[in-house]
Amino acid sequence: MAKQTRRRFLENSLLAAAAMAAAPATRILAAEKSKVIPNEKLGAAIIGVHGRGGEHLSWVAKEHANEVNLLYIVDCDEKVGQQRCDQVEKVTGHRPKFVKDMRQAFDDKAVDFITTATPNHWHSLVAIWAIQAGKDVYVEKPVSYNVSEGRRVVQAARKHKRICQTGTQCRSNPGSIEAIEFVKSGKIGQVKVARGLCYKRRPSIGPRGKYEPPKEVDYNLWLGPAPMAPVTRPQFHYDWHWQWPYGNGDLGNQGIHQMDIARWGLGVNQLSDSIVSYGGRLGYEDAGDTANTQVVIHEFGADKTLVFEVRGLPTPKYLDAGVGVIFHGSEGYVVLTSYSGGAAFDLKGNIIKQFSGGADHFANFLTAVRSRKAEDLNADILEGHLSSALCHLGNISYRLGEQASVADVKKKLASLKTNDDAVATFDRVTDHLKANDLDLDKVRLGFGAELAFDPVKETFKSNEAADQMLTRKYREPFVVPSADKV
């Protein structure tokens, strides 16, 4: 029923675009051209249309149909891809070309830009291949599966002079922009701590086993850069988020939005100097690998700390935020409770100012595609790389950790030098676990390695094991190129 509802919603949305189908023909923009003709339509390809890609389809074929021609729908799941083509044809009279292999779309010079909403492990390689083919790119968050490949996308965009937007839409929302300006202006005093929250219920994904991929899926293409391995989760689509070969847990799924806002508000434009993370996959045993309960602490020098909390079990909100961001100031605090707004408070909890307002992030991308100015982007790929990498660094610490008792973790946290009260944060975590009927005497948590990092070189300091996790071993021919070959 949910799938049928989403399908009807998309078709109804696309109906509004049917009258626009007679707009000017798509222009052909060769890779070497640096300017566009303002009144001509842009040729587009959408890579990955199962989940979030459906929203991309609505942007391209409905909301911006007067300035974009959708030329290709690309998905390794033929059933999903053909259904999307049917939907577009039904309401616009135009059927995009369906292909399974994105490289066919990249070879077509009529394609000016691509958007991509593939699984995480594909994001960077899709972007790099498209950029190398002369396309502009809108890449969903996180922009990378690991730290190294995110930097490669930045380098590719700069080298080939392509426009590359990150799918962190809060960067375009007036409510978020005003709130961040309020924080940076000093109106809540000195801000040393930003706290990202991802309190989002995530039930078990079912038992680990050996399952067949859907018959319509080209599994080799789906795996791409990841190792050839059997499917071990009952639900093929989406639940890859919770398995390390393909996803980054909720830290890199939902949490990347809040990580980005927290970094934005702190005004830090490089990665952190030190990282530590703790947590576990608690409350059930299933096919998932990633933590459903996790805290990450990033230190930026001596005066700025970013704390991120993931809770996948039922939990109340904190300061009225469930999925949100809190900036703790010396004279007040700001709480963002949605993608587009929140409020500022004094130290007594009285509201000082409210923030609200959404905008069209994709329209901002199109503006930059036409202007050929990366500075016109609200979420340039560099911003996406830095915020995505903060998520990856937290996961590296967590994965290099050792199991410890609740009491031992608390002792370790008490010795940390941080602007946040790490023990108080931990106490709230353990209260949450108790509320979910976990026996704290039996709970074992992974306490991550305390990692020193060089934010300029983007490598760890004297930690070879951690450095190895900045990248991965890629499966031929799906290899993210080195810096000199992007």
C-alpha positions as CSV (number, residue, x, y, z in Angstrom):
1,M,0.0,0.0,0.0
2,A,2.8,2.4,0.9
3,K,4.5,1.9,-2.5
4,Q,1.2,2.4,-4.4
5,T,0.6,5.6,-2.4
6,R,4.0,7.0,-3.3
7,R,3.5,6.0,-6.9
8,R,0.1,7.8,-7.1
9,F,1.7,10.9,-5.4
10,L,4.5,11.0,-8.0
11,E,2.0,10.6,-10.9
12,N,-0.3,13.3,-9.5
13,S,2.7,15.6,-9.0
14,L,3.9,15.1,-12.5
15,L,0.5,15.9,-14.0
16,A,1.1,19.5,-13.2
17,A,4.1,19.4,-15.5
18,A,2.3,18.1,-18.5
19,A,1.4,21.5,-19.8
20,M,5.1,22.5,-19.8
21,A,6.2,19.7,-22.0
22,A,6.3,21.9,-25.1
23,A,9.0,24.2,-23.8
24,P,12.2,24.8,-25.9
25,A,14.2,21.8,-27.0
26,T,17.2,20.6,-25.0
27,R,20.4,22.2,-25.9
28,I,23.6,20.2,-26.4
29,L,26.4,21.3,-24.1
30,A,29.7,19.8,-25.0
31,A,32.0,19.1,-22.1
32,E,34.4,21.9,-22.9
33,K,31.8,24.7,-22.9
34,S,31.9,26.9,-19.9
35,K,28.6,28.9,-20.4
36,V,25.0,28.1,-21.1
37,I,22.3,29.8,-23.0
38,P,19.9,31.1,-20.4
39,N,16.6,30.2,-22.1
40,E,17.5,26.8,-23.4
41,K,16.6,23.6,-21.5
42,L,19.2,21.4,-19.7
43,G,19.5,17.7,-20.4
44,A,19.3,15.5,-17.3
45,A,19.9,12.0,-16.2
46,I,18.8,10.6,-12.8
47,I,21.0,7.8,-11.4
48,G,19.2,5.6,-8.9
49,V,15.4,6.1,-8.7
50,H,14.2,3.7,-6.1
51,G,13.9,5.7,-2.9
52,R,15.2,9.3,-2.7
53,G,15.6,9.2,-6.4
54,G,11.8,9.5,-6.7
55,E,12.1,13.0,-5.2
56,H,14.8,13.8,-7.8
57,L,12.3,12.7,-10.5
58,S,9.7,15.1,-9.2
59,W,12.2,18.0,-9.2
60,V,13.3,17.3,-12.8
61,A,10.1,16.2,-14.4
62,K,7.6,18.4,-12.5
63,E,8.9,21.3,-10.6
64,H,11.5,22.4,-13.1
65,A,10.1,20.8,-16.3
66,N,10.1,24.3,-17.9
67,E,13.9,24.3,-17.9
68,V,15.0,20.7,-17.8
69,N,14.5,17.7,-20.2
70,L,14.8,14.3,-18.5
71,L,16.7,12.2,-21.0
72,Y,17.7,9.2,-18.9
73,I,16.5,7.2,-16.0
74,V,19.3,4.9,-14.8
75,D,18.9,2.1,-12.2
76,C,20.3,-1.4,-11.9
77,D,16.8,-2.5,-10.9
78,E,15.0,-2.8,-14.2
79,K,11.6,-3.1,-12.6
80,V,11.9,0.1,-10.7
81,G,13.5,2.0,-13.6
82,Q,10.8,1.0,-16.1
83,Q,8.1,1.9,-13.6
84,R,9.6,5.4,-13.3
85,C,9.7,5.7,-17.1
86,D,6.1,4.7,-17.3
87,Q,5.1,7.3,-14.7
88,V,6.9,10.1,-16.6
89,E,5.4,9.0,-20.0
90,K,1.9,8.7,-18.6
91,V,1.7,12.3,-17.4
92,T,4.1,14.2,-19.8
93,G,3.9,12.2,-23.0
94,H,7.7,11.9,-23.0
95,R,9.4,8.6,-22.1
96,P,13.0,9.0,-20.8
97,K,15.5,6.4,-22.0
98,F,16.0,3.6,-19.5
99,V,19.5,2.1,-19.0
100,K,21.0,0.0,-16.3
101,D,24.6,1.2,-16.7
102,M,25.1,4.9,-15.9
103,R,28.1,5.1,-18.3
104,Q,25.8,5.0,-21.3
105,A,24.2,8.2,-20.1
106,F,27.5,9.8,-19.3
107,D,28.6,9.1,-23.0
108,D,25.7,11.2,-24.3
109,K,26.7,14.8,-24.8
110,A,23.1,15.9,-24.7
111,V,23.2,15.2,-20.9
112,D,24.3,18.4,-19.2
113,F,23.9,17.3,-15.6
114,I,23.1,14.2,-13.5
115,T,21.5,13.8,-10.1
116,T,22.2,10.7,-8.1
117,A,20.6,8.9,-5.2
118,T,22.2,5.5,-5.3
119,P,23.3,3.6,-2.2
120,N,26.1,5.4,-0.3
121,H,28.9,3.1,-1.6
122,W,28.3,4.4,-5.1
123,H,28.0,8.2,-4.5
124,S,31.6,9.3,-5.0
125,L,32.3,7.1,-8.1
126,V,29.1,8.2,-9.8
127,A,30.0,11.8,-9.2
128,I,33.6,11.4,-10.4
129,W,32.7,9.4,-13.6
130,A,30.0,12.0,-14.4
131,I,32.4,15.0,-13.8
132,Q,35.1,13.3,-16.0
133,A,32.5,13.0,-18.7
134,G,31.8,16.8,-18.5
135,K,28.6,16.7,-16.5
136,D,27.5,18.8,-13.6
137,V,26.4,16.8,-10.6
138,Y,23.9,16.9,-7.8
139,V,25.0,14.1,-5.4
140,E,23.0,13.0,-2.4
141,K,24.3,12.9,1.1
142,P,26.7,11.5,2.3
143,V,28.7,12.4,-0.8
144,S,31.1,9.6,0.0
145,Y,31.4,6.2,1.5
146,N,34.8,7.1,3.1
147,V,37.0,10.1,3.7
148,S,39.4,9.6,0.8
149,E,36.9,9.3,-2.0
150,G,35.0,12.4,-0.8
151,R,38.2,14.4,-1.3
152,R,38.6,12.9,-4.8
153,V,35.2,14.3,-5.8
154,V,36.2,17.7,-4.7
155,Q,39.4,17.4,-6.7
156,A,37.6,16.2,-9.7
157,A,35.1,19.0,-9.6
158,R,37.8,21.6,-9.4
159,K,40.0,20.1,-12.0
160,H,37.3,19.7,-14.6
161,K,35.5,22.9,-13.6
162,R,32.2,21.2,-13.0
163,I,29.3,22.4,-10.7
164,C,28.8,19.8,-7.9
165,Q,26.1,20.3,-5.3
166,T,25.6,18.3,-2.1
167,G,22.1,17.2,-1.2
168,T,22.1,18.9,2.2
169,Q,19.0,21.0,1.5
170,C,19.1,22.8,4.9
171,R,21.9,25.0,3.4
172,S,19.2,26.6,1.2
173,N,16.5,27.0,3.7
174,P,16.0,30.6,5.0
175,G,15.1,29.3,8.5
176,S,18.3,27.4,8.8
177,I,20.4,30.2,7.3
178,E,18.9,32.8,9.7
179,A,19.5,30.5,12.7
180,I,23.1,29.9,11.8
181,E,23.7,33.6,11.3
182,F,22.1,34.2,14.7
183,V,24.5,31.7,16.3
184,K,27.6,33.2,14.6
185,S,26.6,36.7,15.5
186,G,27.3,36.1,19.2
187,K,23.7,36.6,20.2
188,I,23.8,33.5,22.5
189,G,27.3,34.4,23.6
190,Q,30.3,32.2,23.0
191,V,29.4,28.8,21.5
192,K,31.9,26.0,22.3
193,V,29.6,23.0,21.8
194,A,27.3,22.0,19.0
195,R,25.2,18.9,19.5
196,G,23.6,16.9,16.6
197,L,20.8,14.5,17.3
198,C,19.5,11.6,15.3
199,Y,16.8,10.1,17.6
200,K,15.1,8.1,15.0
201,R,13.4,4.7,15.6
202,R,15.1,1.9,13.7
203,P,13.7,-1.6,14.3
204,S,15.5,-4.9,13.6
205,I,16.1,-5.5,9.9
206,G,15.6,-9.3,10.4
207,P,17.9,-12.3,10.7
208,R,21.3,-12.5,9.0
209,G,21.2,-15.2,6.3
210,K,21.8,-15.8,2.7
211,Y,19.1,-14.2,0.4
212,E,18.7,-13.8,-3.3
213,P,18.7,-10.3,-4.8
214,P,15.6,-9.4,-6.7
215,K,15.6,-11.0,-10.2
216,E,15.2,-7.6,-11.8
217,V,18.4,-6.3,-10.2
218,D,21.8,-6.4,-12.0
219,Y,23.6,-7.4,-8.8
220,N,27.1,-6.8,-10.2
221,L,26.2,-3.2,-11.0
222,W,24.5,-2.8,-7.7
223,L,27.6,-3.9,-5.8
224,G,29.9,-1.7,-8.0
225,P,32.9,-0.7,-5.8
226,A,31.9,-3.1,-3.0
227,P,33.2,-6.7,-2.7
228,M,31.4,-9.5,-4.4
229,A,29.4,-11.1,-1.6
230,P,26.0,-12.7,-1.1
231,V,23.0,-10.7,0.2
232,T,22.7,-11.3,3.9
233,R,19.7,-9.1,4.8
234,P,16.0,-10.0,4.2
235,Q,15.0,-6.7,2.6
236,F,17.3,-5.9,-0.3
237,H,16.5,-2.2,-0.8
238,Y,17.2,0.4,1.9
239,D,18.4,-1.9,4.6
240,W,21.9,-1.8,3.1
241,H,22.2,1.4,5.2
242,W,22.9,-0.8,8.3
243,Q,25.6,-3.0,6.7
244,W,29.2,-1.7,6.6
245,P,30.1,-2.7,3.0
246,Y,27.4,-0.4,1.6
247,G,26.2,2.1,4.3
248,N,27.4,4.2,7.1
249,G,24.6,3.7,9.7
250,D,22.3,6.5,10.7
251,L,25.3,8.7,11.4
252,G,25.8,8.9,7.6
253,N,22.2,8.4,6.6
254,Q,19.9,10.8,8.5
255,G,22.7,12.2,10.7
256,I,24.7,13.7,8.0
257,H,22.2,16.6,7.7
258,Q,22.5,17.4,11.4
259,M,26.3,16.9,11.3
260,D,26.5,19.5,8.5
261,I,24.4,22.0,10.3
262,A,26.4,21.6,13.5
263,R,29.7,22.1,11.7
264,W,28.2,25.1,9.8
265,G,27.2,26.8,13.0
266,L,30.5,26.2,14.7
267,G,32.2,27.8,11.7
268,V,34.8,25.1,11.2
269,N,35.9,24.6,7.7
270,Q,38.2,21.6,8.1
271,L,38.0,18.2,9.8
272,S,38.6,17.8,13.5
273,D,41.8,17.3,15.5
274,S,40.6,14.4,17.5
275,I,37.8,11.9,17.5
276,V,36.3,9.3,19.8
277,S,33.1,7.4,19.6
278,Y,31.3,4.8,21.7
279,G,28.1,2.8,21.3
280,G,26.7,-0.5,20.0
281,R,23.9,-2.3,18.2
282,L,21.7,-2.8,21.1
283,G,18.2,-4.2,21.9
284,Y,18.1,-6.9,19.2
285,E,20.4,-9.1,17.1
286,D,19.9,-8.9,13.3
287,A,21.6,-8.6,9.9
288,G,22.8,-5.1,10.7
289,D,26.4,-4.2,11.5
290,T,26.2,-0.5,12.3
291,A,25.5,1.1,15.7
292,N,22.0,2.0,16.6
293,T,23.2,3.7,19.7
294,Q,26.2,5.9,19.2
295,V,27.9,9.1,20.5
296,V,30.8,10.8,18.6
297,I,32.9,13.5,20.0
298,H,34.9,15.8,17.6
299,E,37.3,18.3,19.0
300,F,38.4,21.3,16.9
301,G,41.4,22.8,18.7
302,A,40.8,23.7,22.3
303,D,37.6,25.8,22.0
304,K,35.1,24.0,19.8
305,T,33.4,20.6,20.3
306,L,30.9,18.8,18.1
307,V,29.0,16.0,19.8
308,F,26.7,13.7,17.8
309,E,24.2,11.3,19.3
310,V,22.4,8.5,17.5
311,R,19.5,6.6,19.1
312,G,17.6,4.0,17.2
313,L,15.6,2.7,20.1
314,P,12.5,4.5,21.3
315,T,13.5,7.7,23.1
316,P,12.0,11.1,24.1
317,K,13.3,14.3,22.6
318,Y,16.0,16.4,24.1
319,L,15.2,20.1,24.4
320,D,12.3,19.4,22.1
321,A,14.6,18.1,19.4
322,G,14.5,14.5,18.1
323,V,16.3,14.9,14.7
324,G,17.9,18.3,15.2
325,V,20.8,20.4,16.3
326,I,21.5,22.3,19.5
327,F,24.1,25.1,19.9
328,H,25.1,25.7,23.5
329,G,26.1,29.3,24.1
330,S,27.4,31.1,27.2
331,E,24.3,33.4,27.1
332,G,21.6,31.1,25.7
333,Y,21.1,28.3,23.2
334,V,19.6,27.6,19.8
335,V,17.6,24.5,19.0
336,L,16.9,23.5,15.4
337,T,14.0,21.0,15.4
338,S,13.4,20.6,11.7
339,Y,15.1,21.0,8.3
340,S,13.8,24.6,8.1
341,G,13.8,26.1,11.6
342,G,13.7,26.2,15.3
343,A,14.2,28.8,18.0
344,A,16.7,30.7,20.2
345,F,16.4,30.7,24.0
346,D,18.0,32.5,26.9
347,L,19.6,30.6,29.7
348,K,16.3,30.4,31.6
349,G,14.6,28.8,28.6
350,N,12.6,31.8,27.4
351,I,12.2,32.1,23.6
352,I,14.3,34.9,22.2
353,K,13.6,34.4,18.5
354,Q,12.1,31.8,16.1
355,F,13.4,30.7,12.7
356,S,11.4,29.2,9.9
357,G,11.3,28.9,6.1
358,G,12.1,26.4,3.4
359,A,13.4,26.8,-0.1
360,D,14.3,24.9,-3.3
361,H,17.8,23.5,-3.0
362,F,17.6,22.0,-6.5
363,A,16.8,25.4,-7.9
364,N,20.0,26.7,-6.4
365,F,21.9,23.9,-8.2
366,L,20.3,24.9,-11.5
367,T,21.3,28.5,-10.9
368,A,24.9,27.6,-10.5
369,V,24.8,25.3,-13.5
370,R,23.7,28.3,-15.6
371,S,26.1,30.8,-14.0
372,R,29.1,28.4,-14.1
373,K,30.0,29.7,-10.6
374,A,30.6,27.2,-7.9
375,E,30.4,30.0,-5.4
376,D,26.7,30.3,-6.3
377,L,26.1,26.9,-4.7
378,N,24.7,26.8,-1.2
379,A,26.2,23.4,-0.6
380,D,29.3,23.0,-2.7
381,I,30.9,19.6,-2.8
382,L,33.6,20.7,-0.4
383,E,31.0,21.3,2.3
384,G,29.6,17.9,1.6
385,H,32.9,16.3,1.8
386,L,33.8,17.8,5.2
387,S,30.5,17.0,6.8
388,S,30.4,13.5,5.4
389,A,34.0,12.9,6.5
390,L,33.1,13.8,10.1
391,C,30.6,11.0,10.0
392,H,33.2,8.6,8.6
393,L,35.8,9.5,11.2
394,G,33.3,8.8,14.0
395,N,32.6,5.4,12.5
396,I,36.3,4.7,12.2
397,S,36.8,5.3,15.9
398,Y,33.8,3.2,16.8
399,R,34.9,0.3,14.6
400,L,38.4,0.3,16.0
401,G,37.1,0.2,19.6
402,E,37.0,-2.5,22.2
403,Q,34.1,-3.9,24.2
404,A,33.7,-2.5,27.7
405,S,31.3,-2.4,30.5
406,V,29.1,0.6,31.2
407,A,31.1,1.4,34.3
408,D,34.4,1.3,32.4
409,V,33.1,3.5,29.6
410,K,32.0,6.1,32.1
411,K,35.5,6.1,33.7
412,K,37.1,6.5,30.3
413,L,34.8,9.5,29.5
414,A,35.6,11.1,32.8
415,S,39.2,11.4,31.7
416,L,38.5,13.1,28.4
417,K,39.3,16.8,27.8
418,T,36.2,18.2,26.1
419,N,34.1,21.3,26.2
420,D,31.0,19.1,26.6
421,D,30.3,17.3,29.9
422,A,30.9,13.8,28.4
423,V,29.8,12.1,31.5
424,A,26.5,13.9,31.6
425,T,25.9,13.0,27.9
426,F,26.7,9.4,28.8
427,D,24.3,9.4,31.7
428,R,21.5,10.4,29.4
429,V,22.5,7.6,27.1
430,T,22.4,5.0,29.9
431,D,19.1,6.4,31.2
432,H,17.8,5.8,27.6
433,L,19.0,2.2,27.6
434,K,17.4,1.5,31.0
435,A,14.1,2.9,29.7
436,N,14.3,0.3,26.9
437,D,14.7,-2.4,29.5
438,L,18.4,-3.1,28.9
439,D,20.3,-4.5,31.9
440,L,23.2,-2.1,32.3
441,D,25.1,-4.7,34.2
442,K,25.1,-6.9,31.2
443,V,25.4,-4.3,28.4
444,R,28.7,-4.2,26.6
445,L,29.5,-1.1,24.6
446,G,32.2,-0.5,22.0
447,F,34.5,2.3,23.3
448,G,36.3,3.6,20.2
449,A,39.9,4.4,19.7
450,E,40.8,8.0,20.7
451,L,42.2,9.2,17.4
452,A,44.5,12.2,16.7
453,F,43.9,13.6,13.2
454,D,45.7,16.0,10.9
455,P,42.9,18.0,9.3
456,V,45.1,19.5,6.6
457,K,46.6,16.2,5.3
458,E,43.3,14.4,6.2
459,T,45.2,11.5,7.7
460,F,45.5,10.1,11.2
461,K,48.6,10.8,13.3
462,S,50.7,7.6,13.8
463,N,47.8,5.2,13.4
464,E,48.2,2.9,10.4
465,A,45.0,0.9,11.1
466,A,42.9,4.0,11.2
467,D,44.6,5.3,8.0
468,Q,43.6,2.1,6.2
469,M,40.0,2.9,6.9
470,L,40.1,6.2,5.2
471,T,39.6,4.3,2.0
472,R,38.7,0.8,0.8
473,K,39.8,-1.9,-1.6
474,Y,37.8,-1.3,-4.7
475,R,36.5,-4.0,-7.0
476,E,37.5,-3.6,-10.6
477,P,36.4,-1.8,-12.7
478,F,34.6,0.2,-10.2
479,V,37.6,2.0,-8.8
480,V,37.7,5.5,-7.4
481,P,40.8,7.0,-9.0
482,S,43.7,8.4,-7.2
483,A,44.2,12.2,-6.8
484,D,46.4,12.4,-9.9
485,K,43.9,10.6,-12.1
486,V,40.6,12.2,-11.2
